[in-house]
Amino acid sequence: MRSLQLAASLLSLTAWAQPALSPADRTFVTTAANEGLAAVELGRLAMNLGLNKEVRDAGARLVADHEKANEALQKAVTPWSMVLPGKTDEAHQRQLDMLAQLMGSDFDSTFSKHLLVGHQRTVQLFRDQAKTGQVRALRAFAADTLPMLERHLKFAKELARGRSAAL
């Protein structure tokens, strides 16, 4: 019983010691979560609908990398008891639904464009957070995730140019 009381006291002290999330940090968390969920779903579509092996392989890498990043984000916000979205937001879902209607080379071409635009936006979001975020844990999460996002962006640029590259 005493150990449970001690654990509860430590947990409340940990939560109390955390600075409040600023509106900018909250926006980052929500945006990063939505981008991450959308990237996982985009990857699943690529695995299932991609004609080109590179597209299917990129889809598998997106799923693996972004699921890992999504888990890291959840851990980073645990002290604030912030609930992350459990499904893709409406705007991303509309794009995914449109992509799901495409097949073969039409899918591959549109996928590469979405991969490029999405990762350009996400890389900038994470760079900004790594530099200006108010909370150390979120700055660290952004900085730690950035190299993976930059690899994805580099691959997206190569894929959009029609060149082979490993993700």
N, C-alpha and C positions, 0 to 999 in steps of 0.2 A: 504494500500500500504506500509506504513511504517513498519507494522508488518511482511510483506513478506520480506522486505529488511533485517530486523533484523534476521529473521529466516534463510535466506540465508547466512548472515554473520556468524551466530553461527555455521551453518553446515560446512562452509568452514574452520572456526577456529578449529572445532573438527577434521576434516580430516587432517588439517595441523599439529595438535598437535600429531597425531599418528606416531610412528616410522615406518619406512618402514619395510615391511616383508622381512626377510632374505630368501635366497634360501632354507634353511632348513625348515623354517616355511611354505613357499609356498609348499614345497614338502609334509610336514605333512598335510596341508589342502587338497591338491589334493588326497593324499593317503587315508586320513580319509573319504573324500567324496566318493571316489570309493568303499572303504570297506563298508561304510554305505549303499550306493545304492545297492550293491551286497547282503548285509545281508537282506535288505527288500525284494528283489526278491527271495532270497533263502527261506525266511519265507513264501512268497506267494506260492512257489512251495510245500513246506512242508504242508501247509494248504490244498492244492488241491490233492497232490499225496501221502501223508503219509498214510501208512497202520495203524501204531501204533498211538493211541490217544495221547501219549506223544509227538510224532513227530509233529502231527497236532497242538497241543497246543503250542509247542515250536515255530512253525512257526508263530502263531498268536502273541506270545510274541515278537519274532524278529521284526515283522512288526511294532508293536506299539512302542517298545523301540528305534529301529533304525530310524524310521520316526521322533520321538521326538529329537533324537540326531542330525539328519541331519538338522532339523530346528534350533537347538541351534548353530550348526556350521555356518550356513548361517548368523545368527545374529552376531556371533563372528567376522566374516570377513566383515561385512557391512561397517565399517569405511574405508576399503581399496578398496571398490567397486570391490572385487574379485568375478568373476563369477564362481560358482561351476558347475561341470558337471551335466547335466540334465538327463543323462541316464548312465547305467552301461558301463564301459569301455570294450574294446574288449576281454581282457584276462578273466575277470570275466564272460562276456557273453558267451564265449565258454564253460566254466565250467557249467554255468546255463543251456545252451542248451543240454549239455550231460546229466545232471541230469533230465531234462524234458523228456528224452526218457525212463527213468526207471519207474518201477511200483512196488508197494507193498513192500515186504521186501528188494528187491534190492535197491529201492529208499531209504528206511529208513536207511539201512546200509551205503550207500554212503553219504546220508545227514549228518549222525552223524560224519563221517570222515571229511567232508567239514566244518561242524560247529566247530569241534575241531581245525583243522589246521587254519582255518580263524580267530578264536578268539584267538588262541595262538599268531599269528602274530599281530593282532590288539591290544591286551592287551599290548604287548611289545612296539608297536608304541606309544600308549597313555602314558605308563609309562615314556618312554624317553622324550616325549614332555612335560609332567607335570614337569619333573626335569630340562630339559635343553632348553626348548623353549625360544626364545628371547623376545616374546611379552606376556605380562601379561595376556591379554584376551584369548590367545590360550593355555597358561599354565593352566589357570583356567578352560577353556572348557575341556581340557584333564583330569584334576584332577576330575572334576565334573562327567564326563562320565565314568571314569574308574570303579567305583563300579558296574555299570550295566554290563559292558563288562566282569568283573571278575565273576559276577553271571552267565552270559552266558557260560563262559569258564568252570566253575565248573559243570554246567549242562551238557555241551558237554562231559566232562570227564566221568561223570556218565552214560550218554547215550551210549557212546562208550564201556563202561564196561558192558552194559546190565542191569544196575540198574535203579530203579525208582528214580526220583528226580524232585522236582518242580523248574521250571524256574522262 
